[in-house]
Amino acid sequence: MRQPVQLAILLLAGTIATALHAQGTVIYRCTNAAGEVTMQNDVPCAKGMKQQTRNVGTLPSLPPPSRAAPTPVASPPPLGAFELVVGPQSTELPESTIPDAERKPPPALFQCKTWDEDDYLSENGEPEPECVGLTTIGIGGNPNIGAGAACEMRRAECGPVAPEALCQAWVRRVSEAEFRAKFASAADDDPRKAEFERMAQLLADSDCNR
């Protein structure tokens, strides 16, 4: 009887892992008592803050290219299912002056994963490394005694989005830019609005918008 029980446990674990993978990313918009707004991925707002959430699915993409051989694989298996929960189905794209027959695919996008397992889309496949703080230990092994600051340079791993998913990726990217522009603080309002307008125009001029 042990073998059927073990098989059932393995099947249940696989089902749970698949469901968790399909959940994608949750964007939290947090507003404190002073009206200041912050945006964060997969981390709920602190207690006492007003919270708004938005779910964004995971896109299929190619695996990160090898440093020694940067050419992407032609037909890789997808990383996961993509589901656009809320997005540019309701976004009004700007007018395009390019005839339908002359429109080309949108620029390449890369799906990146940071050292702490955060996923994001980028037009840059070679992001700059970031300095991640390390815990330092003082004399006698006491972490509470000042021992200076230290960090480790870490770089996100990026792979090109598969051609068949590129339009969906741009739809998601424009949706996220619209969301951030709509709820931006006063200091970030103009830059985020300009970035949304730039991305929306790229999508409107591409063959995704025929």
N, C-alpha and C positions, 0 to 999 in steps of 0.2 A: 504493500500500500504506500510505501515511502515515495516511489518514483512518480505516481500520478500527483501526489501532493506537492512535490518539488516543482513539477511542470506547471501546475496551476499558479504557484507563487511567482515563477518566472514570467508567465504570461501577464499576471496582474501588474508586476513591476514595469513591464514594457508598456502596458497601456497607460499607467500613471505618468511615465517619463514622456510618452508621446503627447499626452494632454498638457503637461507643463510646458513642453517646447512650443506648443501651438499658441500659448497665451500671448507671446510677443512682449512688447514694452508698454508700460503704463507711465504716462506723463502726468506729473502732479503740478498743479498751479496753486501756490500757497500764498495767502494774504494775511499779514499780521495785523495787530490792532492799530498800527499807525498807517495802514493802507499800502505798505510796501509789498511788492509782488516778487516772488521767486519761482523759477521753473526747475524741476528736477525729475530725473528718470528713475523709476522703480523704487523710490524712497518716499514713503508717506510724509505728509506735513507734520510738523511738531504739534504737540498738544496745545490747544487754544487758538490755532490758526484756522482760517477758513480754507477749505480744500475743495478743488475741482480736479477731476481726473479725466483722462482720455486714453483709450486703448489703441495701440498701433501694432499690427501683426508683423511677423517676420517674413522677409523676402527670400526667395530662392537665389542662391548666388554660387559663383565658382569658388573653389577653395583658394586660400591665399597663395599667390604665386611664389615659387621657389626663388630665393635670393640668387642662386646660381643660374637658374633658368627662368627668367621672368615671363616667358611666353605662356599665356593661360591655356588650360586644357580646353579642347574644342567642345566636348559634350560631357560635362561633369554631372554627377547626381545633385539634385537640389538640396539645400541645407534644411528647408522646411517649407510648410505651406504658408502662403501669403493671404491674409484677409484684411481688407481695408474696412475697419469698423465705422469710422467717421471720416469723411474726407472730401476731396474735390469733386464728387458727384454734384455738390451744391456750390462749388466755387465757380464764379464767372471769370473765365479767362479773357485776357485782352484781345482785341482784334489783331489779326495777322494780315500782313500785306503780301505774304508769300503764297502763290497759287498752290493748290493741293498737289498737283503733279510734280512740283519742284521741292516739296518738303522732304527733309532728310531726318534720320533718327536723331533723337536728342543726344547731347553729350554723354560720354561714359560716366557711370556712377560706380562707386565702390562700397561694398558693405564691410564695415570695419568692426573689430571687436577689441576693446581695450583690455588692459591687463587685469582689470577687476570685472571682466565678463559683461561690460556694457556694450550694446550694439548700436551702431548709428550709420547713416548713409553720408557719403562725402564725394565731392568731385575730385578730391586729391587722394590718390592711392598710396602716397608716401608721406603720411603725417609726421610732423616733427615729434621727436621723443619728448616726454615730459618727466620732470623730476619728482619722483614719488618718495615722500618722506619715510625715513626708517626710524625705528625705535633705538635710541642709544642708551647704553648702560654706563653708569658712573663707576667710580672706584668701589670695589667690594661687591660689584654686581647689583647695586641699588639703582633702579631706573628713575628714581625721584631726584637723584643728585645730577645736576647739570653736567652733561658730558659733550656739549656741542651739538650742532645740527648736522644731519647726514641725509642724503637721498640717493636713490637709484634711478638712473635714466631708463625709462621703459617706453616702448613704441607700440602703438596699436597695430594689429595684424589686419591687412585689408586684402580683399579679393574682388575682382570685377564682377558686377552684377551680370547674370546670364542675359544674352541678347533678347530672349523671349520674355524676360521679366523687366526689361529696361523701362518700358512705358509705365508699368505699374509702379516701378521704383520712383519715377519722376512725379507721378500722381501723389504718392505718399510724401515725397520731399516738399512739393508745393503745399500740400495739406498741412504739414508740420510748420512750414514757414508762415502760412496764413494764421495758424493758431497762435504762434509766438508773436506775430505782429499785432494781432487783435488784442492780446492781453499783455502787451509790453508795458513796462514802466515808462514814465515820462522821459527818462534819460536814454532809454533804448528805443523809443518809438520810431524815430526817423530812420536809423540804420536798419532796423528789422523790417520796416515797411518797404524800404528800398530793396532789400534782399528778396522779399516776397515778390515784389513787382518784377525783378530781374528773372527769377525762376519761373514765374507764371508766363512771362513773354517767351522764354526758351521753350516751354511746353506748348504754348499756343502756336509757335512757328515750326514745330516738329511734325513728323508724320504720325505721331500719336493723336493728333487733333484733326483728323480728316472726317 
